[in-house]
Amino acid sequence: MNPSVKSLRWIKVLVFLACLLPVARLGWKGYTHHLGANPIEVITHSTGDWILIFLLVTLAITPLRKLSGQLWMIRFRRMFGLFAFFYASLHFLTYIWLDKFFDVHEMLADVAKRRFITAGFTGFILLIPLAITSTSGWIRRLGGRRWNLLHRLIYVSAAAGVTHYIWLVKADLRKPLQYAAVLALLLGYRIAGSARARINVKNPAALRRQRVEVTEG
């Protein structure tokens, strides 16, 4: 059962506030001096985790919508994607400001010498055009086909983020591998869906059956 427009509006507000809780928690910890002996590391790791969480949640919306039949879920995909970019911006800002104090030379040296920095920087750069073109106006300007093609970069960005995490920790790989497993599952679902769509295009009878199933469902 899909919620009413009024209920959906309130759900959006609650979800939006919930998405702000991680940064609010960090802010409170900083205000009360509970960020530990290395506050920069705490902020960096926390924002890094939330980037991947929001990216994976964004990618999970479409499969969950299709499997559950809850069409309203798609309304939250943009919000989650923008929050992924928001936490990525905080993560990047922590690095260039609190860690490197805007030392461009040192940052460029990091990107060149430390492969986990290169992977993370790549993932962040790929999120920028996705955030810019997330509006309905940009969908109209680009057209649905080109817009969808561009926004597939979210998979590349998520893969770069997971790679960044794996190369960063080196020893205890449990958490980054968990993220990698979820990403692989979501990517596998998309590949399977694309393969099925190509088969249906070649088989008009199968496509008609699928349309009937959707209509009756």
C-alpha positions as a Markdown table, in Angstrom:
| # | Residue | x | y | z |
|---|---|---|---|---|
| 1 | Met | 0.0 | 0.0 | 0.0 |
| 2 | Asn | 1.4 | 3.4 | -1.0 |
| 3 | Pro | 1.2 | 6.2 | 1.5 |
| 4 | Ser | -0.9 | 9.3 | 0.8 |
| 5 | Val | 0.7 | 12.5 | -0.5 |
| 6 | Lys | 0.3 | 14.1 | 3.0 |
| 7 | Ser | 1.9 | 11.1 | 4.7 |
| 8 | Leu | 4.7 | 11.0 | 2.2 |
| 9 | Arg | 5.5 | 14.6 | 2.9 |
| 10 | Trp | 5.9 | 13.9 | 6.6 |
| 11 | Ile | 7.9 | 10.8 | 5.9 |
| 12 | Lys | 10.3 | 12.9 | 3.8 |
| 13 | Val | 10.8 | 15.4 | 6.6 |
| 14 | Leu | 11.5 | 12.6 | 9.1 |
| 15 | Val | 13.9 | 10.9 | 6.7 |
| 16 | Phe | 15.7 | 14.2 | 6.0 |
| 17 | Leu | 16.2 | 14.8 | 9.7 |
| 18 | Ala | 17.4 | 11.2 | 10.2 |
| 19 | Cys | 20.0 | 11.7 | 7.5 |
| 20 | Leu | 21.3 | 14.7 | 9.4 |
| 21 | Leu | 21.8 | 12.7 | 12.6 |
| 22 | Pro | 25.4 | 11.5 | 11.8 |
| 23 | Val | 26.7 | 15.1 | 11.3 |
| 24 | Ala | 24.7 | 16.3 | 14.3 |
| 25 | Arg | 26.2 | 13.6 | 16.4 |
| 26 | Leu | 29.7 | 14.6 | 15.3 |
| 27 | Gly | 29.0 | 18.2 | 16.0 |
| 28 | Trp | 27.8 | 17.4 | 19.5 |
| 29 | Lys | 30.8 | 15.2 | 20.2 |
| 30 | Gly | 33.0 | 18.1 | 19.0 |
| 31 | Tyr | 31.2 | 20.6 | 21.2 |
| 32 | Thr | 31.4 | 18.4 | 24.3 |
| 33 | His | 35.1 | 17.4 | 23.5 |
| 34 | His | 34.3 | 13.7 | 23.0 |
| 35 | Leu | 36.0 | 13.1 | 19.7 |
| 36 | Gly | 38.9 | 11.3 | 21.3 |
| 37 | Ala | 42.6 | 11.8 | 21.1 |
| 38 | Asn | 42.5 | 12.1 | 17.3 |
| 39 | Pro | 39.4 | 14.1 | 16.3 |
| 40 | Ile | 40.4 | 14.5 | 12.7 |
| 41 | Glu | 40.6 | 10.7 | 12.3 |
| 42 | Val | 37.2 | 10.2 | 14.0 |
| 43 | Ile | 35.5 | 12.8 | 11.7 |
| 44 | Thr | 37.2 | 11.3 | 8.6 |
| 45 | His | 36.2 | 7.7 | 9.3 |
| 46 | Ser | 32.7 | 8.6 | 10.3 |
| 47 | Thr | 32.0 | 10.8 | 7.2 |
| 48 | Gly | 33.7 | 8.1 | 5.0 |
| 49 | Asp | 31.4 | 5.4 | 6.4 |
| 50 | Trp | 28.3 | 7.5 | 5.8 |
| 51 | Ile | 29.3 | 8.3 | 2.2 |
| 52 | Leu | 29.3 | 4.6 | 1.4 |
| 53 | Ile | 26.1 | 3.9 | 3.4 |
| 54 | Phe | 24.2 | 6.6 | 1.5 |
| 55 | Leu | 25.6 | 5.6 | -1.9 |
| 56 | Leu | 24.5 | 2.0 | -1.3 |
| 57 | Val | 21.1 | 3.0 | 0.0 |
| 58 | Thr | 20.6 | 5.2 | -3.1 |
| 59 | Leu | 21.5 | 2.2 | -5.3 |
| 60 | Ala | 19.2 | -0.1 | -3.4 |
| 61 | Ile | 16.1 | 2.1 | -3.9 |
| 62 | Thr | 15.3 | 0.9 | -7.4 |
| 63 | Pro | 15.7 | -2.9 | -6.6 |
| 64 | Leu | 13.6 | -2.5 | -3.4 |
| 65 | Arg | 10.9 | -0.5 | -5.3 |
| 66 | Lys | 10.7 | -3.2 | -8.0 |
| 67 | Leu | 10.7 | -6.1 | -5.6 |
| 68 | Ser | 8.2 | -4.6 | -3.2 |
| 69 | Gly | 6.0 | -2.8 | -5.6 |
| 70 | Gln | 6.2 | 0.3 | -3.4 |
| 71 | Leu | 6.5 | 3.0 | -6.2 |
| 72 | Trp | 6.8 | 5.8 | -3.6 |
| 73 | Met | 10.2 | 4.7 | -2.6 |
| 74 | Ile | 11.7 | 6.2 | -5.7 |
| 75 | Arg | 11.0 | 9.7 | -4.3 |
| 76 | Phe | 13.8 | 9.2 | -1.8 |
| 77 | Arg | 16.5 | 8.3 | -4.2 |
| 78 | Arg | 17.5 | 11.8 | -5.0 |
| 79 | Met | 17.6 | 12.8 | -1.3 |
| 80 | Phe | 19.9 | 9.9 | -0.4 |
| 81 | Gly | 22.1 | 10.6 | -3.3 |
| 82 | Leu | 22.5 | 14.2 | -2.3 |
| 83 | Phe | 23.3 | 13.2 | 1.3 |
| 84 | Ala | 26.0 | 10.9 | -0.1 |
| 85 | Phe | 27.5 | 14.0 | -1.8 |
| 86 | Phe | 27.0 | 16.1 | 1.4 |
| 87 | Tyr | 29.0 | 13.6 | 3.5 |
| 88 | Ala | 31.5 | 13.3 | 0.7 |
| 89 | Ser | 32.0 | 17.1 | 0.8 |
| 90 | Leu | 32.4 | 17.0 | 4.6 |
| 91 | His | 34.9 | 14.1 | 4.2 |
| 92 | Phe | 36.9 | 16.0 | 1.5 |
| 93 | Leu | 36.7 | 19.3 | 3.5 |
| 94 | Thr | 38.1 | 17.5 | 6.6 |
| 95 | Tyr | 41.0 | 16.3 | 4.5 |
| 96 | Ile | 41.9 | 19.6 | 2.8 |
| 97 | Trp | 41.2 | 21.8 | 5.8 |
| 98 | Leu | 41.8 | 20.0 | 9.1 |
| 99 | Asp | 44.4 | 17.6 | 7.8 |
| 100 | Lys | 46.3 | 19.5 | 5.1 |
| 101 | Phe | 45.4 | 23.1 | 6.0 |
| 102 | Phe | 44.8 | 23.8 | 2.3 |
| 103 | Asp | 48.4 | 22.9 | 1.3 |
| 104 | Val | 47.8 | 22.3 | -2.4 |
| 105 | His | 51.3 | 21.0 | -3.0 |
| 106 | Glu | 51.0 | 18.4 | -0.2 |
| 107 | Met | 47.6 | 17.3 | -1.4 |
| 108 | Leu | 48.7 | 16.8 | -5.0 |
| 109 | Ala | 51.7 | 14.8 | -3.7 |
| 110 | Asp | 49.2 | 12.7 | -1.7 |
| 111 | Val | 47.1 | 12.1 | -4.8 |
| 112 | Ala | 50.1 | 11.1 | -6.8 |
| 113 | Lys | 51.8 | 8.8 | -4.2 |
| 114 | Arg | 49.1 | 7.3 | -2.1 |
| 115 | Arg | 46.7 | 5.2 | -4.2 |
| 116 | Phe | 43.9 | 5.2 | -1.6 |
| 117 | Ile | 43.8 | 9.0 | -1.8 |
| 118 | Thr | 43.7 | 8.8 | -5.6 |
| 119 | Ala | 40.7 | 6.4 | -5.4 |
| 120 | Gly | 38.9 | 8.5 | -2.9 |
| 121 | Phe | 39.5 | 11.7 | -4.8 |
| 122 | Thr | 38.2 | 10.0 | -8.0 |
| 123 | Gly | 35.0 | 8.9 | -6.2 |
| 124 | Phe | 34.4 | 12.4 | -5.0 |
| 125 | Ile | 35.0 | 14.0 | -8.3 |
| 126 | Leu | 32.5 | 11.6 | -10.0 |
| 127 | Leu | 29.8 | 12.6 | -7.5 |
| 128 | Ile | 30.0 | 16.3 | -8.4 |
| 129 | Pro | 28.3 | 16.1 | -11.9 |
| 130 | Leu | 25.7 | 13.7 | -10.4 |
| 131 | Ala | 24.8 | 16.2 | -7.6 |
| 132 | Ile | 24.7 | 19.1 | -10.1 |
| 133 | Thr | 22.4 | 17.3 | -12.5 |
| 134 | Ser | 20.1 | 15.8 | -9.8 |
| 135 | Thr | 17.2 | 18.3 | -10.5 |
| 136 | Ser | 14.2 | 17.8 | -12.8 |
| 137 | Gly | 15.5 | 20.7 | -14.9 |
| 138 | Trp | 18.7 | 18.8 | -15.7 |
| 139 | Ile | 16.7 | 15.7 | -16.6 |
| 140 | Arg | 14.8 | 17.7 | -19.2 |
| 141 | Arg | 17.9 | 19.4 | -20.5 |
| 142 | Leu | 19.9 | 16.1 | -20.9 |
| 143 | Gly | 17.0 | 13.9 | -21.8 |
| 144 | Gly | 16.1 | 10.7 | -19.9 |
| 145 | Arg | 18.5 | 8.5 | -21.8 |
| 146 | Arg | 21.6 | 10.6 | -21.4 |
| 147 | Trp | 20.7 | 11.5 | -17.8 |
| 148 | Asn | 20.4 | 7.8 | -16.9 |
| 149 | Leu | 23.7 | 7.1 | -18.7 |
| 150 | Leu | 25.5 | 9.8 | -16.7 |
| 151 | His | 24.0 | 8.8 | -13.4 |
| 152 | Arg | 25.4 | 5.3 | -13.8 |
| 153 | Leu | 28.6 | 6.9 | -12.7 |
| 154 | Ile | 27.3 | 6.4 | -9.2 |
| 155 | Tyr | 28.4 | 2.7 | -9.4 |
| 156 | Val | 31.9 | 3.8 | -10.4 |
| 157 | Ser | 32.0 | 6.3 | -7.6 |
| 158 | Ala | 30.8 | 3.7 | -5.1 |
| 159 | Ala | 33.4 | 1.2 | -6.4 |
| 160 | Ala | 36.1 | 3.9 | -6.0 |
| 161 | Gly | 34.9 | 4.6 | -2.5 |
| 162 | Val | 35.1 | 0.9 | -1.5 |
| 163 | Thr | 38.5 | 0.6 | -3.1 |
| 164 | His | 39.7 | 3.7 | -1.2 |
| 165 | Tyr | 38.5 | 2.0 | 2.0 |
| 166 | Ile | 40.2 | -1.3 | 1.3 |
| 167 | Trp | 43.5 | 0.3 | 0.4 |
| 168 | Leu | 43.3 | 2.5 | 3.4 |
| 169 | Val | 42.8 | -0.1 | 6.1 |
| 170 | Lys | 45.1 | -2.8 | 4.7 |
| 171 | Ala | 44.8 | -5.2 | 7.6 |
| 172 | Asp | 41.2 | -5.5 | 9.0 |
| 173 | Leu | 39.2 | -5.7 | 5.8 |
| 174 | Arg | 35.9 | -6.8 | 7.3 |
| 175 | Lys | 34.0 | -3.6 | 7.0 |
| 176 | Pro | 35.1 | -2.5 | 3.6 |
| 177 | Leu | 34.5 | -6.0 | 2.3 |
| 178 | Gln | 31.0 | -5.9 | 3.6 |
| 179 | Tyr | 30.4 | -2.7 | 1.6 |
| 180 | Ala | 32.0 | -4.4 | -1.4 |
| 181 | Ala | 29.6 | -7.4 | -1.1 |
| 182 | Val | 26.5 | -5.1 | -0.9 |
| 183 | Leu | 27.8 | -3.1 | -3.9 |
| 184 | Ala | 28.5 | -6.3 | -5.9 |
| 185 | Leu | 25.0 | -7.6 | -5.1 |
| 186 | Leu | 23.4 | -4.3 | -6.3 |
| 187 | Leu | 25.5 | -4.2 | -9.4 |
| 188 | Gly | 24.7 | -7.9 | -10.1 |
| 189 | Tyr | 21.0 | -7.1 | -9.9 |
| 190 | Arg | 21.4 | -4.2 | -12.4 |
| 191 | Ile | 23.4 | -6.4 | -14.8 |
| 192 | Ala | 20.8 | -9.1 | -14.6 |
| 193 | Gly | 18.0 | -6.6 | -15.2 |
| 194 | Ser | 19.8 | -5.2 | -18.2 |
| 195 | Ala | 20.3 | -8.7 | -19.6 |
| 196 | Arg | 16.6 | -9.5 | -19.1 |
| 197 | Ala | 15.6 | -6.3 | -20.9 |
| 198 | Arg | 17.8 | -7.1 | -23.9 |
| 199 | Ile | 16.2 | -10.6 | -24.1 |
| 200 | Asn | 12.7 | -9.1 | -23.9 |
| 201 | Val | 13.6 | -6.7 | -26.7 |
| 202 | Lys | 14.6 | -9.6 | -28.9 |
| 203 | Asn | 11.6 | -11.6 | -27.8 |
| 204 | Pro | 8.4 | -9.5 | -28.2 |
| 205 | Ala | 6.2 | -12.3 | -26.8 |
| 206 | Ala | 8.2 | -12.2 | -23.5 |
| 207 | Leu | 7.9 | -8.5 | -23.4 |
| 208 | Arg | 4.1 | -8.7 | -23.8 |
| 209 | Arg | 3.9 | -11.2 | -21.0 |
| 210 | Gln | 6.0 | -8.9 | -18.8 |
| 211 | Arg | 3.7 | -6.0 | -19.5 |
| 212 | Val | 0.6 | -8.2 | -18.7 |
| 213 | Glu | 2.2 | -9.2 | -15.4 |
| 214 | Val | 2.9 | -5.6 | -14.5 |
| 215 | Thr | -0.6 | -4.6 | -15.4 |
| 216 | Glu | -2.3 | -7.4 | -13.4 |
| 217 | Gly | 0.1 | -6.9 | -10.5 |
